Amino acid sequence: MTRPAGPDGPSPSATGSPLPRYGWFARGRDWWQARADARAGLPSLEPGRPVGTPALEEFHQMFLARVHRERLRVDLEVSPMHQTRAILAARLPQTEEALARARARLDALPVLLDTDQLAVRRGGEGETADDVVAARRAREHEATRRPLVDEGARLHSQLTQMRVEFARLGSAIRACELVGATRVRRLHAQVMRRVSAYERHLVRRHPAGDRIGPALAAQHPVVPGWVVAAETADPGAAGAGDTGPVPASSPRGATPPWGTPTAPAARRAPETATGSGAPTHQE
C-alpha cells in the first residue's frame, strides 16, 4: 500500500521509494535564507552573539522529528515479535527441563526385559505356557514405556519448533531494524542536501565565511546511535539476548534556542554519547 505524499513529495519512509524531491522552490528558499542570515552576520564569532542560525536549527529539528517517526514505526513493527520472543525465552528452559525429566524416566526403563523378567508369572498364570507369559510381560513393559517415548518425542519436537521460531523472530527483528536504519540514512542524506545548499550560499555571502565552519558543523543533523548499532550488530548474535524493544536512554534535554550561546562540544555531547551504549531513540 502506497503511503500518501507529504508536503515535500513522496514519503521517504516507504521502502524503495525515491527521496523527497528537493525542488527549485525549496532550493531557492534555502538560498534566500542563507543570504539573509549572511547579511545579519549569523552565525557570529563574537562572544555573546548567536553561535548558530535558525535555518540550521530548523533542519536539525525537522530531521529529529522524522527520526522519531521512523523509530516509532520500527517499534510498532517489532514490538509483537519482541513479546513473542519473551514468551519463548521463558518457555524454552521449562520445556528443556521437562524433556530432561522425560528422558531420565525413559532411561530408567530398559528397552527389552531380560529373561528373568519375562519369566515372571502372576496370579492365575501357574499353568500358562512360558512363551505366552513372556509375551504378556513384554506387552506390559511396552505399554509402560510407550507413553514415555511419545512424551519425549513430543517435547523434543516442541523444543525444536520453539528454537526455530526464536531464531526466526530474531532475524525478523534485525531485518526491521536494518530497514529502519536505511530509511533514516536516506532521510539524513536528504536533509544534508538542503544543509549543503544553504551553507554554500551562506559561506559565500558571510563576512567571515572562511571561519564559521565549526559553528555550522555543530548544528548538523547527526545519525542516531540506534541506527549505527543496527548496522554494526553481529548477524550471528542478532537478538540472541534481548527480550523487548530497543530501550530508550535518558531523554535528551530540550534543544537550546538558536540565539543562546552554546559550545559546539556541549551541543554534540548527547549525540555522541550513544555510541558506546545500547541503541536509543534519541540522537
ZIGIPE-V161347 format. One record per backbone hydrogen bond with DSSP energy under -1.0 kcal/mol. NH is the residue of the N-H (numbers start at 0). CO is the residue of the C=O. E is the energy in kcal/mol with one decimal. If there is no record, write none. Layout:
nh:NH co:CO e:E
nh:NH co:CO e:E
This chain:
nh:5 co:8 e:-2.5
nh:8 co:5 e:-1.6
nh:13 co:10 e:-1.0
nh:16 co:13 e:-2.1
nh:22 co:20 e:-1.1
nh:26 co:22 e:-2.4
nh:27 co:23 e:-2.8
nh:28 co:24 e:-2.1
nh:29 co:25 e:-2.1
nh:30 co:26 e:-2.3
nh:31 co:27 e:-2.7
nh:32 co:28 e:-2.3
nh:33 co:29 e:-2.3
nh:34 co:30 e:-2.3
nh:35 co:31 e:-2.2
nh:36 co:32 e:-2.5
nh:37 co:33 e:-2.2
nh:38 co:34 e:-2.2
nh:39 co:35 e:-1.5
nh:40 co:37 e:-1.1
nh:41 co:36 e:-2.7
nh:43 co:49 e:-2.3
nh:48 co:45 e:-1.7
nh:56 co:52 e:-1.8
nh:57 co:53 e:-2.0
nh:58 co:54 e:-2.3
nh:59 co:55 e:-2.5
nh:60 co:56 e:-2.6
nh:61 co:57 e:-2.5
nh:62 co:58 e:-2.4
nh:63 co:59 e:-2.3
nh:64 co:60 e:-2.4
nh:65 co:61 e:-1.9
nh:66 co:62 e:-2.3
nh:67 co:63 e:-2.3
nh:68 co:64 e:-1.8
nh:69 co:65 e:-2.3
nh:70 co:66 e:-2.7
nh:71 co:67 e:-2.4
nh:72 co:68 e:-2.2
nh:73 co:69 e:-2.5
nh:74 co:70 e:-2.5
nh:75 co:71 e:-2.4
nh:76 co:72 e:-1.7
nh:77 co:73 e:-2.5
nh:78 co:74 e:-2.0
nh:81 co:77 e:-2.7
nh:82 co:78 e:-2.3
nh:83 co:79 e:-2.2
nh:84 co:80 e:-2.5
nh:85 co:81 e:-2.2
nh:86 co:82 e:-1.9
nh:87 co:83 e:-2.4
nh:88 co:84 e:-2.8
nh:89 co:85 e:-1.4
nh:90 co:86 e:-1.9
nh:91 co:87 e:-2.5
nh:94 co:90 e:-2.6
nh:95 co:91 e:-2.4
nh:96 co:92 e:-2.3
nh:97 co:93 e:-2.3
nh:98 co:94 e:-2.4
nh:99 co:95 e:-2.2
nh:100 co:96 e:-2.3
nh:101 co:97 e:-2.3
nh:102 co:98 e:-2.4
nh:103 co:99 e:-2.1
nh:104 co:100 e:-2.4
nh:105 co:101 e:-2.1
nh:106 co:102 e:-2.7
nh:107 co:103 e:-1.3
nh:108 co:105 e:-1.2
nh:117 co:113 e:-2.1
nh:118 co:114 e:-1.3
nh:124 co:121 e:-2.1
nh:132 co:128 e:-2.2
nh:133 co:129 e:-2.6
nh:134 co:130 e:-2.0
nh:135 co:131 e:-2.2
nh:136 co:132 e:-2.6
nh:137 co:133 e:-2.2
nh:138 co:134 e:-2.2
nh:139 co:135 e:-2.5
nh:140 co:136 e:-2.3
nh:141 co:137 e:-2.4
nh:142 co:138 e:-2.5
nh:143 co:139 e:-1.5
nh:144 co:140 e:-2.4
nh:145 co:141 e:-2.8
nh:148 co:144 e:-1.9
nh:149 co:145 e:-2.7
nh:150 co:146 e:-2.6
nh:151 co:147 e:-2.4
nh:152 co:148 e:-2.4
nh:153 co:149 e:-2.6
nh:154 co:150 e:-2.6
nh:155 co:151 e:-2.3
nh:156 co:152 e:-2.4
nh:157 co:153 e:-2.5
nh:158 co:154 e:-2.6
nh:159 co:155 e:-2.2
nh:160 co:156 e:-2.3
nh:161 co:157 e:-2.3
nh:162 co:158 e:-2.3
nh:163 co:159 e:-2.3
nh:164 co:160 e:-2.5
nh:165 co:161 e:-2.4
nh:166 co:162 e:-2.3
nh:167 co:163 e:-2.6
nh:168 co:164 e:-2.6
nh:169 co:165 e:-1.8
nh:170 co:166 e:-2.2
nh:171 co:167 e:-2.4
nh:172 co:168 e:-2.6
nh:173 co:169 e:-2.2
nh:174 co:170 e:-2.3
nh:175 co:171 e:-2.3
nh:176 co:172 e:-2.4
nh:177 co:173 e:-2.5
nh:178 co:174 e:-2.4
nh:179 co:175 e:-2.5
nh:180 co:176 e:-2.5
nh:181 co:177 e:-2.4
nh:182 co:178 e:-2.2
nh:183 co:179 e:-2.1
nh:184 co:180 e:-2.4
nh:185 co:181 e:-2.1
nh:186 co:182 e:-2.3
nh:187 co:183 e:-2.8
nh:188 co:184 e:-2.3
nh:189 co:185 e:-2.2
nh:190 co:186 e:-2.6
nh:191 co:187 e:-2.6
nh:192 co:188 e:-1.4
nh:193 co:189 e:-1.3
nh:194 co:190 e:-2.5
nh:195 co:191 e:-2.7
nh:196 co:192 e:-2.1
nh:197 co:193 e:-2.5
nh:198 co:194 e:-3.0
nh:199 co:195 e:-2.3
nh:200 co:196 e:-1.3
nh:201 co:197 e:-2.1
nh:202 co:198 e:-2.9
nh:203 co:199 e:-1.3
nh:204 co:200 e:-1.6
nh:205 co:201 e:-2.0
nh:208 co:205 e:-1.5
nh:210 co:207 e:-2.0
nh:215 co:211 e:-1.7
nh:216 co:212 e:-2.6
nh:217 co:213 e:-1.5
nh:218 co:215 e:-1.5
nh:219 co:216 e:-1.3
nh:227 co:223 e:-1.2
nh:228 co:224 e:-2.5
nh:229 co:225 e:-2.0
nh:230 co:226 e:-1.9
nh:231 co:227 e:-1.9
nh:236 co:233 e:-1.2
nh:237 co:234 e:-1.1
nh:239 co:236 e:-1.9
nh:259 co:256 e:-1.8
nh:266 co:262 e:-2.1
nh:267 co:263 e:-1.8
nh:271 co:267 e:-2.1
nh:272 co:268 e:-1.5
nh:274 co:271 e:-1.2
